[in-house]
């Protein structure tokens, strides 16, 4: 999981990740991530109408 995040940082300069990206990074399902968002465990932006995540929010959720 950490290697995937490191790879994304090194080769991708994306500042925001969508739900599908976060599923790949964390190996968790969309429903698990949505549950974490509703519980306040994972921060997400909904300003564009889509769930978007910053890498540091993902890392904080994973406890890294």
C-alpha positions in Angstrom: 0.0 0.0 0.0 2.8 2.5 0.9 4.7 1.6 -2.2 1.6 2.4 -4.3 1.3 5.8 -2.6 5.0 6.5 -3.2 4.7 5.5 -6.8 1.8 7.9 -7.2 3.8 10.7 -5.6 6.8 10.1 -7.7 5.2 9.6 -11.1 1.9 11.5 -10.8 1.5 15.1 -10.0 -2.2 14.8 -9.4 -3.2 16.9 -6.4 -6.7 15.4 -6.1 -7.7 11.7 -6.2 -11.2 10.4 -7.0 -12.9 7.6 -5.2 -11.8 5.0 -7.7 -8.2 6.1 -7.2 -8.5 5.8 -3.4 -9.9 2.3 -3.8 -6.8 1.3 -5.7 -4.4 3.0 -3.3 -6.0 1.5 -0.2 -7.4 -1.8 -1.5 -10.7 -0.9 0.1 -14.2 -0.9 -1.5 -16.1 2.2 -2.3 -18.7 1.3 0.3 -16.0 1.0 3.0 -14.6 4.4 2.0 -18.0 6.0 1.9 -18.7 4.6 5.4 -15.4 6.1 6.7 -16.3 9.5 5.1 -19.8 9.5 6.8 -18.2 8.6 10.2 -15.7 11.4 9.8 -12.7 9.0 9.6 -11.7 10.0 6.0 -11.9 13.6 4.9 -13.3 14.3 1.4 -14.2 17.3 -0.7 -17.6 17.4 -2.4 -17.3 20.9 -3.9 -17.3 19.6 -7.5 -20.2 17.2 -6.9 -17.7 14.3 -6.8 -15.8 12.9 -3.9 -12.2 14.1 -4.1 -9.3 13.4 -1.8 -5.9 14.9 -1.1 -3.0 12.5 -0.6 -2.4 13.7 3.0 -6.0 12.9 3.9 -5.6 9.4 2.6 -2.3 8.9 4.5 -4.0 10.2 7.7 -6.9 7.8 7.2 -4.4 4.9 6.8 -2.5 6.0 9.9 0.7 6.7 8.1 
